[in-house]
Amino acid sequence: MKEVKIPISCPSCNGKMYSVGYDAPWKVLKHRSWQVCYECGFERSSDDFKKTLFIE
């Protein structure tokens, strides 16, 4: 599992977020990643975050 600090604020508490991800061992499974807040533990999938960027 990989952990990467990202410059995004938590929508819940305005704390710092980090990204966590893992590479699937089999090609049948896809790569998964999600974002977690250091302060409050809020979590969201990276796919959900990408969807919020493109909402008009």
C-alpha positions in Angstrom: 0.0 0.0 0.0 1.2 3.5 -0.8 0.6 6.7 1.1 1.0 10.1 -0.6 0.4 13.5 1.0 -1.8 15.7 -1.2 -2.5 19.4 -1.1 -6.2 19.1 -0.6 -8.3 20.2 2.4 -10.8 17.9 4.0 -14.4 18.8 3.2 -15.4 17.8 6.7 -12.9 19.6 9.0 -10.6 21.5 6.6 -7.6 19.3 7.7 -4.9 17.9 5.5 -5.6 14.8 3.4 -3.4 12.0 2.1 -4.0 9.5 -0.7 -3.8 5.8 -0.1 -3.7 3.2 -2.9 -2.7 -0.3 -3.8 -2.0 -2.1 -7.0 -4.1 -5.1 -7.6 -2.1 -8.4 -7.9 -4.3 -9.7 -10.7 -5.3 -7.9 -13.9 -8.9 -8.8 -13.2 -8.9 -6.3 -10.3 -8.4 -2.6 -10.9 -6.0 -0.3 -9.0 -7.8 1.3 -6.0 -7.1 4.6 -4.3 -8.8 6.7 -1.8 -8.2 9.9 0.3 -8.1 10.1 4.1 -8.0 13.1 6.4 -5.2 13.1 9.0 -7.3 15.0 11.6 -10.8 13.5 11.5 -10.4 10.3 9.5 -12.9 11.3 6.7 -12.5 9.0 3.7 -13.6 9.2 0.1 -12.7 7.2 -3.0 -10.5 9.0 -5.6 -13.2 8.2 -8.2 -15.8 10.1 -6.1 -13.5 13.1 -5.7 -12.9 13.2 -9.5 -16.7 13.2 -10.1 -17.1 16.3 -7.8 -14.5 18.2 -9.9 -16.6 17.8 -13.1 -20.0 18.7 -11.7 -21.2 22.0 -13.1 
